[in-house]
Amino acid sequence: MIAINLYARTKRVRMADSLDKAALAKFPAGVLARSMAQGPIFESKDPVEAEKLYKKLGGEISAFPISE
């Protein structure tokens, strides 16, 4: 994720996108996938819509195990 952020901040978008795809393919239940699943909740301007999205993700959260 550090490399993805570095490339994105230095305007090397194609490289960042490529690393995104590779990370999602290798770690489909990883931190990046979980962040992408949570994104619409935080981007929602309507609190009712955000709550619906949150509840929907609640059923899918088991797909993203928390590792220590």
PDB file of N, CA, C and O in Angstrom, chain B, residues numbered from 101:
ATOM      1  N   MET B 101       0.822  -1.190   0.000  1.00  0.00           N
ATOM      2  CA  MET B 101       0.000   0.000   0.000  1.00  0.00           C
ATOM      3  C   MET B 101       0.861   1.246   0.000  1.00  0.00           C
ATOM      4  O   MET B 101       0.458   2.270  -0.552  1.00  0.00           O
ATOM      5  N   ILE B 102       2.019   1.186   0.596  1.00  0.00           N
ATOM      6  CA  ILE B 102       2.883   2.353   0.618  1.00  0.00           C
ATOM      7  C   ILE B 102       3.313   2.701  -0.798  1.00  0.00           C
ATOM      8  O   ILE B 102       3.323   3.873  -1.175  1.00  0.00           O
ATOM      9  N   ALA B 103       3.667   1.699  -1.579  1.00  0.00           N
ATOM     10  CA  ALA B 103       4.086   1.956  -2.959  1.00  0.00           C
ATOM     11  C   ALA B 103       2.937   2.528  -3.777  1.00  0.00           C
ATOM     12  O   ALA B 103       3.146   3.425  -4.594  1.00  0.00           O
ATOM     13  N   ILE B 104       1.732   2.024  -3.569  1.00  0.00           N
ATOM     14  CA  ILE B 104       0.567   2.539  -4.293  1.00  0.00           C
ATOM     15  C   ILE B 104       0.355   4.010  -3.968  1.00  0.00           C
ATOM     16  O   ILE B 104       0.132   4.821  -4.866  1.00  0.00           O
ATOM     17  N   ASN B 105       0.423   4.355  -2.685  1.00  0.00           N
ATOM     18  CA  ASN B 105       0.255   5.749  -2.278  1.00  0.00           C
ATOM     19  C   ASN B 105       1.368   6.625  -2.836  1.00  0.00           C
ATOM     20  O   ASN B 105       1.112   7.747  -3.273  1.00  0.00           O
ATOM     21  N   LEU B 106       2.594   6.128  -2.826  1.00  0.00           N
ATOM     22  CA  LEU B 106       3.721   6.899  -3.351  1.00  0.00           C
ATOM     23  C   LEU B 106       3.523   7.208  -4.832  1.00  0.00           C
ATOM     24  O   LEU B 106       3.685   8.351  -5.260  1.00  0.00           O
ATOM     25  N   TYR B 107       3.174   6.197  -5.605  1.00  0.00           N
ATOM     26  CA  TYR B 107       2.959   6.417  -7.035  1.00  0.00           C
ATOM     27  C   TYR B 107       1.772   7.338  -7.288  1.00  0.00           C
ATOM     28  O   TYR B 107       1.819   8.165  -8.199  1.00  0.00           O
ATOM     29  N   ALA B 108       0.732   7.213  -6.515  1.00  0.00           N
ATOM     30  CA  ALA B 108      -0.442   8.074  -6.701  1.00  0.00           C
ATOM     31  C   ALA B 108      -0.099   9.531  -6.386  1.00  0.00           C
ATOM     32  O   ALA B 108      -0.532  10.438  -7.098  1.00  0.00           O
ATOM     33  N   ARG B 109       0.663   9.756  -5.341  1.00  0.00           N
ATOM     34  CA  ARG B 109       1.024  11.127  -4.954  1.00  0.00           C
ATOM     35  C   ARG B 109       2.015  11.768  -5.913  1.00  0.00           C
ATOM     36  O   ARG B 109       2.053  12.993  -6.035  1.00  0.00           O
ATOM     37  N   THR B 110       2.812  10.962  -6.591  1.00  0.00           N
ATOM     38  CA  THR B 110       3.776  11.505  -7.543  1.00  0.00           C
ATOM     39  C   THR B 110       3.221  11.517  -8.962  1.00  0.00           C
ATOM     40  O   THR B 110       3.966  11.632  -9.934  1.00  0.00           O
ATOM     41  N   LYS B 111       1.904  11.398  -9.062  1.00  0.00           N
ATOM     42  CA  LYS B 111       1.182  11.502 -10.343  1.00  0.00           C
ATOM     43  C   LYS B 111       1.531  10.385 -11.324  1.00  0.00           C
ATOM     44  O   LYS B 111       1.372  10.552 -12.533  1.00  0.00           O
ATOM     45  N   ARG B 112       2.000   9.259 -10.820  1.00  0.00           N
ATOM     46  CA  ARG B 112       2.240   8.101 -11.682  1.00  0.00           C
ATOM     47  C   ARG B 112       1.033   7.179 -11.537  1.00  0.00           C
ATOM     48  O   ARG B 112       1.116   6.091 -10.967  1.00  0.00           O
ATOM     49  N   VAL B 113      -0.081   7.647 -12.069  1.00  0.00           N
ATOM     50  CA  VAL B 113      -1.378   7.005 -11.866  1.00  0.00           C
ATOM     51  C   VAL B 113      -1.428   5.613 -12.484  1.00  0.00           C
ATOM     52  O   VAL B 113      -2.001   4.695 -11.898  1.00  0.00           O
ATOM     53  N   ARG B 114      -0.840   5.454 -13.644  1.00  0.00           N
ATOM     54  CA  ARG B 114      -0.889   4.135 -14.283  1.00  0.00           C
ATOM     55  C   ARG B 114      -0.194   3.074 -13.434  1.00  0.00           C
ATOM     56  O   ARG B 114      -0.682   1.951 -13.308  1.00  0.00           O
ATOM     57  N   MET B 115       0.938   3.436 -12.860  1.00  0.00           N
ATOM     58  CA  MET B 115       1.657   2.487 -12.008  1.00  0.00           C
ATOM     59  C   MET B 115       0.845   2.191 -10.741  1.00  0.00           C
ATOM     60  O   MET B 115       0.770   1.042 -10.305  1.00  0.00           O
ATOM     61  N   ALA B 116       0.244   3.220 -10.157  1.00  0.00           N
ATOM     62  CA  ALA B 116      -0.578   3.029  -8.961  1.00  0.00           C
ATOM     63  C   ALA B 116      -1.771   2.124  -9.274  1.00  0.00           C
ATOM     64  O   ALA B 116      -2.096   1.231  -8.491  1.00  0.00           O
ATOM     65  N   ASP B 117      -2.417   2.351 -10.407  1.00  0.00           N
ATOM     66  CA  ASP B 117      -3.553   1.514 -10.803  1.00  0.00           C
ATOM     67  C   ASP B 117      -3.119   0.067 -11.032  1.00  0.00           C
ATOM     68  O   ASP B 117      -3.830  -0.869 -10.666  1.00  0.00           O
ATOM     69  N   SER B 118      -1.971  -0.102 -11.628  1.00  0.00           N
ATOM     70  CA  SER B 118      -1.455  -1.441 -11.873  1.00  0.00           C
ATOM     71  C   SER B 118      -1.186  -2.173 -10.556  1.00  0.00           C
ATOM     72  O   SER B 118      -1.503  -3.354 -10.415  1.00  0.00           O
ATOM     73  N   LEU B 119      -0.601  -1.461  -9.600  1.00  0.00           N
ATOM     74  CA  LEU B 119      -0.343  -2.072  -8.291  1.00  0.00           C
ATOM     75  C   LEU B 119      -1.647  -2.362  -7.556  1.00  0.00           C
ATOM     76  O   LEU B 119      -1.754  -3.369  -6.856  1.00  0.00           O
ATOM     77  N   ASP B 120      -2.641  -1.483  -7.710  1.00  0.00           N
ATOM     78  CA  ASP B 120      -3.963  -1.736  -7.122  1.00  0.00           C
ATOM     79  C   ASP B 120      -4.524  -3.062  -7.618  1.00  0.00           C
ATOM     80  O   ASP B 120      -4.962  -3.897  -6.827  1.00  0.00           O
ATOM     81  N   LYS B 121      -4.506  -3.244  -8.922  1.00  0.00           N
ATOM     82  CA  LYS B 121      -5.049  -4.470  -9.516  1.00  0.00           C
ATOM     83  C   LYS B 121      -4.281  -5.701  -9.036  1.00  0.00           C
ATOM     84  O   LYS B 121      -4.879  -6.731  -8.722  1.00  0.00           O
ATOM     85  N   ALA B 122      -2.961  -5.589  -8.981  1.00  0.00           N
ATOM     86  CA  ALA B 122      -2.144  -6.724  -8.538  1.00  0.00           C
ATOM     87  C   ALA B 122      -2.424  -7.059  -7.070  1.00  0.00           C
ATOM     88  O   ALA B 122      -2.530  -8.230  -6.706  1.00  0.00           O
ATOM     89  N   ALA B 123      -2.543  -6.025  -6.229  1.00  0.00           N
ATOM     90  CA  ALA B 123      -2.809  -6.256  -4.803  1.00  0.00           C
ATOM     91  C   ALA B 123      -4.184  -6.889  -4.603  1.00  0.00           C
ATOM     92  O   ALA B 123      -4.335  -7.792  -3.780  1.00  0.00           O
ATOM     93  N   LEU B 124      -5.176  -6.427  -5.342  1.00  0.00           N
ATOM     94  CA  LEU B 124      -6.522  -7.001  -5.220  1.00  0.00           C
ATOM     95  C   LEU B 124      -6.563  -8.446  -5.705  1.00  0.00           C
ATOM     96  O   LEU B 124      -7.274  -9.279  -5.143  1.00  0.00           O
ATOM     97  N   ALA B 125      -5.792  -8.736  -6.758  1.00  0.00           N
ATOM     98  CA  ALA B 125      -5.753 -10.106  -7.270  1.00  0.00           C
ATOM     99  C   ALA B 125      -5.057 -11.050  -6.284  1.00  0.00           C
ATOM    100  O   ALA B 125      -5.501 -12.180  -6.080  1.00  0.00           O
ATOM    101  N   LYS B 126      -3.968 -10.581  -5.678  1.00  0.00           N
ATOM    102  CA  LYS B 126      -3.208 -11.433  -4.776  1.00  0.00           C
ATOM    103  C   LYS B 126      -3.853 -11.533  -3.393  1.00  0.00           C
ATOM    104  O   LYS B 126      -3.793 -12.580  -2.749  1.00  0.00           O
ATOM    105  N   PHE B 127      -4.471 -10.433  -2.938  1.00  0.00           N
ATOM    106  CA  PHE B 127      -5.079 -10.402  -1.609  1.00  0.00           C
ATOM    107  C   PHE B 127      -6.531  -9.936  -1.703  1.00  0.00           C
ATOM    108  O   PHE B 127      -6.829  -8.799  -1.336  1.00  0.00           O
ATOM    109  N   PRO B 128      -7.440 -10.784  -2.185  1.00  0.00           N
ATOM    110  CA  PRO B 128      -8.837 -10.369  -2.381  1.00  0.00           C
ATOM    111  C   PRO B 128      -9.579 -10.037  -1.084  1.00  0.00           C
ATOM    112  O   PRO B 128     -10.635  -9.404  -1.122  1.00  0.00           O
ATOM    113  N   ALA B 129      -9.042 -10.455   0.053  1.00  0.00           N
ATOM    114  CA  ALA B 129      -9.671 -10.132   1.337  1.00  0.00           C
ATOM    115  C   ALA B 129      -8.747  -9.258   2.175  1.00  0.00           C
ATOM    116  O   ALA B 129      -8.834  -9.248   3.403  1.00  0.00           O
ATOM    117  N   GLY B 130      -7.872  -8.532   1.512  1.00  0.00           N
ATOM    118  CA  GLY B 130      -6.886  -7.722   2.216  1.00  0.00           C
ATOM    119  C   GLY B 130      -7.370  -6.327   2.576  1.00  0.00           C
ATOM    120  O   GLY B 130      -8.540  -5.987   2.400  1.00  0.00           O
ATOM    121  N   VAL B 131      -6.453  -5.542   3.076  1.00  0.00           N
ATOM    122  CA  VAL B 131      -6.747  -4.193   3.546  1.00  0.00           C
ATOM    123  C   VAL B 131      -7.276  -3.316   2.408  1.00  0.00           C
ATOM    124  O   VAL B 131      -8.222  -2.553   2.602  1.00  0.00           O
ATOM    125  N   LEU B 132      -6.677  -3.422   1.239  1.00  0.00           N
ATOM    126  CA  LEU B 132      -7.112  -2.606   0.110  1.00  0.00           C
ATOM    127  C   LEU B 132      -8.542  -2.954  -0.301  1.00  0.00           C
ATOM    128  O   LEU B 132      -9.347  -2.060  -0.561  1.00  0.00           O
ATOM    129  N   ALA B 133      -8.856  -4.225  -0.359  1.00  0.00           N
ATOM    130  CA  ALA B 133     -10.216  -4.650  -0.718  1.00  0.00           C
ATOM    131  C   ALA B 133     -11.224  -4.166   0.321  1.00  0.00           C
ATOM    132  O   ALA B 133     -12.317  -3.719  -0.026  1.00  0.00           O
ATOM    133  N   ARG B 134     -10.848  -4.259   1.594  1.00  0.00           N
ATOM    134  CA  ARG B 134     -11.738  -3.791   2.651  1.00  0.00           C
ATOM    135  C   ARG B 134     -11.943  -2.273   2.552  1.00  0.00           C
ATOM    136  O   ARG B 134     -13.062  -1.783   2.708  1.00  0.00           O
ATOM    137  N   SER B 135     -10.877  -1.547   2.296  1.00  0.00           N
ATOM    138  CA  SER B 135     -10.986  -0.090   2.144  1.00  0.00           C
ATOM    139  C   SER B 135     -11.879   0.283   0.975  1.00  0.00           C
ATOM    140  O   SER B 135     -12.668   1.224   1.063  1.00  0.00           O
ATOM    141  N   MET B 136     -11.755  -0.454  -0.118  1.00  0.00           N
ATOM    142  CA  MET B 136     -12.588  -0.167  -1.289  1.00  0.00           C
ATOM    143  C   MET B 136     -14.058  -0.489  -1.004  1.00  0.00           C
ATOM    144  O   MET B 136     -14.952   0.197  -1.499  1.00  0.00           O
ATOM    145  N   ALA B 137     -14.302  -1.517  -0.219  1.00  0.00           N
ATOM    146  CA  ALA B 137     -15.681  -1.871   0.138  1.00  0.00           C
ATOM    147  C   ALA B 137     -16.296  -0.831   1.071  1.00  0.00           C
ATOM    148  O   ALA B 137     -17.498  -0.572   1.007  1.00  0.00           O
ATOM    149  N   GLN B 138     -15.477  -0.237   1.934  1.00  0.00           N
ATOM    150  CA  GLN B 138     -15.966   0.771   2.873  1.00  0.00           C
ATOM    151  C   GLN B 138     -16.073   2.155   2.242  1.00  0.00           C
ATOM    152  O   GLN B 138     -16.780   3.014   2.769  1.00  0.00           O
ATOM    153  N   GLY B 139     -15.398   2.384   1.141  1.00  0.00           N
ATOM    154  CA  GLY B 139     -15.363   3.697   0.504  1.00  0.00           C
ATOM    155  C   GLY B 139     -16.713   4.341   0.271  1.00  0.00           C
ATOM    156  O   GLY B 139     -16.892   5.505   0.630  1.00  0.00           O
ATOM    157  N   PRO B 140     -17.672   3.638  -0.313  1.00  0.00           N
ATOM    158  CA  PRO B 140     -18.975   4.260  -0.564  1.00  0.00           C
ATOM    159  C   PRO B 140     -19.680   4.742   0.698  1.00  0.00           C
ATOM    160  O   PRO B 140     -20.455   5.697   0.642  1.00  0.00           O
ATOM    161  N   ILE B 141     -19.426   4.103   1.824  1.00  0.00           N
ATOM    162  CA  ILE B 141     -20.039   4.539   3.089  1.00  0.00           C
ATOM    163  C   ILE B 141     -19.557   5.940   3.433  1.00  0.00           C
ATOM    164  O   ILE B 141     -20.355   6.815   3.770  1.00  0.00           O
ATOM    165  N   PHE B 142     -18.251   6.147   3.346  1.00  0.00           N
ATOM    166  CA  PHE B 142     -17.672   7.431   3.721  1.00  0.00           C
ATOM    167  C   PHE B 142     -17.915   8.514   2.670  1.00  0.00           C
ATOM    168  O   PHE B 142     -17.921   9.703   2.990  1.00  0.00           O
ATOM    169  N   GLU B 143     -18.113   8.109   1.430  1.00  0.00           N
ATOM    170  CA  GLU B 143     -18.355   9.078   0.356  1.00  0.00           C
ATOM    171  C   GLU B 143     -19.812   9.532   0.294  1.00  0.00           C
ATOM    172  O   GLU B 143     -20.116  10.559  -0.313  1.00  0.00           O
ATOM    173  N   SER B 144     -20.699   8.785   0.907  1.00  0.00           N
ATOM    174  CA  SER B 144     -22.119   9.110   0.869  1.00  0.00           C
ATOM    175  C   SER B 144     -22.390  10.403   1.637  1.00  0.00           C
ATOM    176  O   SER B 144     -21.923  10.578   2.763  1.00  0.00           O
ATOM    177  N   LYS B 145     -23.147  11.301   1.016  1.00  0.00           N
ATOM    178  CA  LYS B 145     -23.518  12.570   1.650  1.00  0.00           C
ATOM    179  C   LYS B 145     -24.800  12.441   2.472  1.00  0.00           C
ATOM    180  O   LYS B 145     -25.051  13.232   3.381  1.00  0.00           O
ATOM    181  N   ASP B 146     -25.597  11.444   2.144  1.00  0.00           N
ATOM    182  CA  ASP B 146     -26.879  11.228   2.814  1.00  0.00           C
ATOM    183  C   ASP B 146     -26.700  10.232   3.962  1.00  0.00           C
ATOM    184  O   ASP B 146     -26.291   9.096   3.723  1.00  0.00           O
ATOM    185  N   PRO B 147     -26.995  10.629   5.196  1.00  0.00           N
ATOM    186  CA  PRO B 147     -26.805   9.721   6.330  1.00  0.00           C
ATOM    187  C   PRO B 147     -27.635   8.443   6.250  1.00  0.00           C
ATOM    188  O   PRO B 147     -27.188   7.384   6.692  1.00  0.00           O
ATOM    189  N   VAL B 148     -28.828   8.537   5.694  1.00  0.00           N
ATOM    190  CA  VAL B 148     -29.684   7.346   5.570  1.00  0.00           C
ATOM    191  C   VAL B 148     -29.057   6.362   4.588  1.00  0.00           C
ATOM    192  O   VAL B 148     -29.028   5.156   4.832  1.00  0.00           O
ATOM    193  N   GLU B 149     -28.560   6.890   3.481  1.00  0.00           N
ATOM    194  CA  GLU B 149     -27.892   6.048   2.482  1.00  0.00           C
ATOM    195  C   GLU B 149     -26.630   5.421   3.075  1.00  0.00           C
ATOM    196  O   GLU B 149     -26.353   4.243   2.850  1.00  0.00           O
ATOM    197  N   ALA B 150     -25.869   6.209   3.830  1.00  0.00           N
ATOM    198  CA  ALA B 150     -24.646   5.703   4.459  1.00  0.00           C
ATOM    199  C   ALA B 150     -24.968   4.568   5.434  1.00  0.00           C
ATOM    200  O   ALA B 150     -24.242   3.577   5.507  1.00  0.00           O
ATOM    201  N   GLU B 151     -26.052   4.721   6.171  1.00  0.00           N
ATOM    202  CA  GLU B 151     -26.435   3.675   7.119  1.00  0.00           C
ATOM    203  C   GLU B 151     -26.833   2.397   6.387  1.00  0.00           C
ATOM    204  O   GLU B 151     -26.495   1.297   6.824  1.00  0.00           O
ATOM    205  N   LYS B 152     -27.554   2.542   5.272  1.00  0.00           N
ATOM    206  CA  LYS B 152     -27.929   1.361   4.476  1.00  0.00           C
ATOM    207  C   LYS B 152     -26.683   0.643   3.953  1.00  0.00           C
ATOM    208  O   LYS B 152     -26.594  -0.584   3.995  1.00  0.00           O
ATOM    209  N   LEU B 153     -25.730   1.425   3.464  1.00  0.00           N
ATOM    210  CA  LEU B 153     -24.492   0.839   2.956  1.00  0.00           C
ATOM    211  C   LEU B 153     -23.711   0.155   4.078  1.00  0.00           C
ATOM    212  O   LEU B 153     -23.129  -0.911   3.881  1.00  0.00           O
ATOM    213  N   TYR B 154     -23.706   0.775   5.245  1.00  0.00           N
ATOM    214  CA  TYR B 154     -23.019   0.199   6.398  1.00  0.00           C
ATOM    215  C   TYR B 154     -23.643  -1.142   6.795  1.00  0.00           C
ATOM    216  O   TYR B 154     -22.933  -2.116   7.049  1.00  0.00           O
ATOM    217  N   LYS B 155     -24.952  -1.178   6.844  1.00  0.00           N
ATOM    218  CA  LYS B 155     -25.638  -2.418   7.210  1.00  0.00           C
ATOM    219  C   LYS B 155     -25.400  -3.503   6.159  1.00  0.00           C
ATOM    220  O   LYS B 155     -25.247  -4.678   6.490  1.00  0.00           O
ATOM    221  N   LYS B 156     -25.372  -3.093   4.889  1.00  0.00           N
ATOM    222  CA  LYS B 156     -25.098  -4.059   3.822  1.00  0.00           C
ATOM    223  C   LYS B 156     -23.687  -4.620   3.982  1.00  0.00           C
ATOM    224  O   LYS B 156     -23.477  -5.825   3.840  1.00  0.00           O
ATOM    225  N   LEU B 157     -22.730  -3.760   4.275  1.00  0.00           N
ATOM    226  CA  LEU B 157     -21.359  -4.216   4.460  1.00  0.00           C
ATOM    227  C   LEU B 157     -21.240  -5.101   5.694  1.00  0.00           C
ATOM    228  O   LEU B 157     -20.400  -6.000   5.725  1.00  0.00           O
ATOM    229  N   GLY B 158     -22.055  -4.867   6.702  1.00  0.00           N
ATOM    230  CA  GLY B 158     -22.030  -5.683   7.917  1.00  0.00           C
ATOM    231  C   GLY B 158     -22.180  -7.159   7.619  1.00  0.00           C
ATOM    232  O   GLY B 158     -21.547  -7.994   8.266  1.00  0.00           O
ATOM    233  N   GLY B 159     -23.016  -7.489   6.643  1.00  0.00           N
ATOM    234  CA  GLY B 159     -23.179  -8.881   6.261  1.00  0.00           C
ATOM    235  C   GLY B 159     -22.004  -9.408   5.478  1.00  0.00           C
ATOM    236  O   GLY B 159     -21.770 -10.616   5.431  1.00  0.00           O
ATOM    237  N   GLU B 160     -21.260  -8.502   4.860  1.00  0.00           N
ATOM    238  CA  GLU B 160     -20.122  -8.906   4.030  1.00  0.00           C
ATOM    239  C   GLU B 160     -18.801  -8.782   4.760  1.00  0.00           C
ATOM    240  O   GLU B 160     -17.767  -9.185   4.226  1.00  0.00           O
ATOM    241  N   ILE B 161     -18.805  -8.236   5.965  1.00  0.00           N
ATOM    242  CA  ILE B 161     -17.561  -7.974   6.678  1.00  0.00           C
ATOM    243  C   ILE B 161     -16.798  -9.260   6.988  1.00  0.00           C
ATOM    244  O   ILE B 161     -15.576  -9.228   7.126  1.00  0.00           O
ATOM    245  N   SER B 162     -17.485 -10.370   7.096  1.00  0.00           N
ATOM    246  CA  SER B 162     -16.793 -11.638   7.366  1.00  0.00           C
ATOM    247  C   SER B 162     -15.880 -12.032   6.205  1.00  0.00           C
ATOM    248  O   SER B 162     -15.006 -12.884   6.366  1.00  0.00           O
ATOM    249  N   ALA B 163     -16.076 -11.422   5.050  1.00  0.00           N
ATOM    250  CA  ALA B 163     -15.210 -11.686   3.910  1.00  0.00           C
ATOM    251  C   ALA B 163     -13.836 -11.054   4.091  1.00  0.00           C
ATOM    252  O   ALA B 163     -12.894 -11.374   3.366  1.00  0.00           O
ATOM    253  N   PHE B 164     -13.728 -10.147   5.073  1.00  0.00           N
ATOM    254  CA  PHE B 164     -12.482  -9.445   5.329  1.00  0.00           C
ATOM    255  C   PHE B 164     -12.005  -9.737   6.743  1.00  0.00           C
ATOM    256  O   PHE B 164     -12.223  -8.928   7.645  1.00  0.00           O
ATOM    257  N   PRO B 165     -11.355 -10.885   6.954  1.00  0.00           N
ATOM    258  CA  PRO B 165     -10.912 -11.220   8.312  1.00  0.00           C
ATOM    259  C   PRO B 165      -9.835 -10.253   8.784  1.00  0.00           C
ATOM    260  O   PRO B 165      -9.012  -9.788   7.995  1.00  0.00           O
ATOM    261  N   ILE B 166      -9.851  -9.962  10.060  1.00  0.00           N
ATOM    262  CA  ILE B 166      -8.848  -9.072  10.642  1.00  0.00           C
ATOM    263  C   ILE B 166      -7.694  -9.925  11.105  1.00  0.00           C
ATOM    264  O   ILE B 166      -7.866 -10.842  11.907  1.00  0.00           O
ATOM    265  N   SER B 167      -6.514  -9.619  10.596  1.00  0.00           N
ATOM    266  CA  SER B 167      -5.321 -10.362  10.988  1.00  0.00           C
ATOM    267  C   SER B 167      -4.503  -9.515  11.962  1.00  0.00           C
ATOM    268  O   SER B 167      -4.577  -8.286  11.966  1.00  0.00           O
ATOM    269  N   GLU B 168      -3.752 -10.186  12.753  1.00  0.00           N
ATOM    270  CA  GLU B 168      -2.933  -9.463  13.752  1.00  0.00           C
ATOM    271  C   GLU B 168      -1.493  -9.508  13.393  1.00  0.00           C
ATOM    272  O   GLU B 168      -0.660  -8.956  14.112  1.00  0.00           O
TER     273      GLU B 168
END
